[in-house]
Amino acid sequence: MKPMTLLFLILFTALASAQEPDSVKEKRMQWFADAKLGIFIHWGIYAVNGTSESWAFYNGHVPYDDYMAQRKGFTASKYDPEAWVRLFKESGARYAVLTSKHHDGMALYDTKRSDLDVIEQTPAGKDLITPYCEAITQLNSGRQRRRAR
């Protein structure tokens, strides 16, 4: 990671956490510690050729044009957010994070800021975030109904 980028991230994190009352921060951090297992999914056009996320072009390992050419192969043909969520639940994960827009600029949703999204730029041609959020919400709704009984 570039030194300036790292410095920015450290400062941003410090400023963000400074805005939060200590009691709120402690409660949130305790939840995170108790959760133990979480799922982080980094998914985007870089998966087409097995490129190491978008850092590959940022660090000069893959030329930009070669990196962006992966858009043509991003079909999301095996995308099944309901199956993902079932797997999360079976694994015991308490939270899940999906990279919705990596720093390559390619969004997995319909962004109004540019045409750099999987809907307009890839054969996938659809929003991939809404179905993921709906699957997570359904799982959480089921948990809440069971707790209320």
N, C-alpha and C positions, 0 to 999 in steps of 0.2 A: 504494500500500500504506500502511496506517495506520502511524504511527511506532511504536506499541507492538508491533504485529505484527512489524515489521521488527526491532526490538530483540530480541524473543523469538527470532526465527529466527537472528539473529547469535549470541546467547548460546548457544542450543541447539547450533548448529554448532560453536562454539568448545569447549563442554564435551564434545561427542561426539568431536571430533578430539583433545582433550587426553587422553582415555582410551586412545588408541591409541599404541603405541610408534612412534617416528619411523621405524624401518626398515620396519615394516608399512605405515605411511602412505605412505612414499616409493614402495614397491613398488606399492601400489594406485594411487597417483596416476600413476606411470609407465605402468601398464597402461592407464589412462584416456587419457593423452596419446597412447599408441601406437595405441589403438583407432580414433582419428580420428572415425569416423562411428557415431552411435548414433541410434536412433529413439525419439522420445517421442510417445506417443499420449495425448491428452486427449480422452476420450470419455465422454459421459453424456447425461442428459436435455436438457442445454442445446444439444445438436446438433439437436434437433427443429426449432427455429425459428431456428437459426443464431445463438443468443445467445452472447455472448462469455464462455463458461464461467460459473461461478457467481459470479464477481466482479460480474456485471451486477446481481444483486439485492443483493449485499453493499454495493455502492457506490450503490445507489438508482437505477440506470438502468432496471431492470425491477421492477415490483412483485412481491413475494414470491408472491402467488397466481397471477399470470401466469406467473412462472418455473416454479412447481411444476405448473401445468396442462400443461406439456410432457410430463409423465409419460404422459399418455393417448396421445401419439403416438410414444413410444419403443418401436419394435417389434424393432429389431435384425434386421430381415428380410434384410438383405444381409451379415450378420455371417458371415465366413468366416476364422477364425483361421489355418487351414492356408494359405490364399492370402496372408494378411498375412505369414506367416513366410517363404513362398517369395519374396515381394517384398523382405523384409528381406535375405534371403540374396543375391538378385540384385543388390541395391543395394550390397552389400559391408559392410552394417552389422555391427558386432561385438557390439552389445547393443541391447536394446529394453526400454522402460519403458512400462507401461500404467497410467494412473490408475485404480486399482481402487475408490477412494472419494474423491470430491472434497469440498471443504469445504462443499458444500451438504448433505452427509449421506447422499446417495443412493449406495448401494454397488452394484457390478456383480456381487456375489456374495451368497450367502445368509448374512446376518449375524444372529447371535443377539442382538445388542445392541438392535435395533429392527426395525420393519417397513419402514424406509426402504431398500428394495433393489429392484432391477429385477425380481426374481422376484415379489414381492407387490404392487408398485405400478405396474407397466407391462405393456403387452401382450407385451413380450419374454418374460416369465414364466419365465426360466431363468437359471442361473448362467452368466455370460459370462467369468469369470476362469479356471475350471478348463480349458475347452477351449483357451484361449490358452496357459496354462502347459503343457498337454500337447503342443501344437504346437511350442512353443519347446524343450521337453525332447526331443521326437523329433528335431528338427534337431540339437541338441547331442549326442544319443546317436549319431547318424549320423556326426558329426564325430569323436567319440571312437573309434568303430569304425574309421574310415579311418586315424586316426593310429596305432592299435595294429598295423595290418598291416605 
